[in-house]
Amino acid sequence: MAIVVLIVLATFVLEDAAIAGAAILATMGLVDPTLALASLIFGIFAGDLGLYALGAATRRLSWTRGLARHPHLARSAAWLRARAGRTLILARFLPGFRLPIYVASGMVDISLPLFAVLTLSAGLVWTVVIFETILLLGQAQAEELRVIAWIAAAALLLGTLLVPRIIARLWITPKRGSK
């Protein structure tokens, strides 16, 4: 059960690394492949919905409402609304696009059911293809991967635990002597 929770949490930090790590763990027999894949899909979809909710919150919170209604965003919002389907699907496959597109989707009030169906569908395709590819390659090279897999599992655990703290320290915590 702890591995399942770790896999879900890892998707919030680095999705692709979580997919690779879960596939390696499944190759080693440390987690059932179906359970690992289900955990990945759950975590990734929950993260996608969380990004949408973050954007939607900008429309509701008094201190961010102005941001969501800024005149310069009107043109971008119209563009995104007109192209929501293909933009949401492409964002899954283009590195660096998920966060801004998914948050913007919530900001400009893209239909939540549309958002959910498209992101879940694209996420399923992406996750299954990557997971199964690594799983099959891992099974073909199982003996050689034993040592690498333990290192990957440890890196996945450390990354899940340390990356949020490092980010918080670098970008959230004020530097000493600054106001």
Secondary structure, 3 states (H helix, E strand, C coil): CHHHHHHHHHHHHCHHHHHHHHHHHHHCCCCCHHHHHHHHHHHHHHHHHHHHHHHHHHHHCCCCHHHHCCHHHHHHHHHHHHCHHHHHHHHHHCCCCHHHHHHHHHHCCCCHHHHHHHHHHHHHHHHHHHHHHHHHHHHHCHHHHHHHHHHHHHHHHHHHHHHHHHHHHHHHCCCCCCC
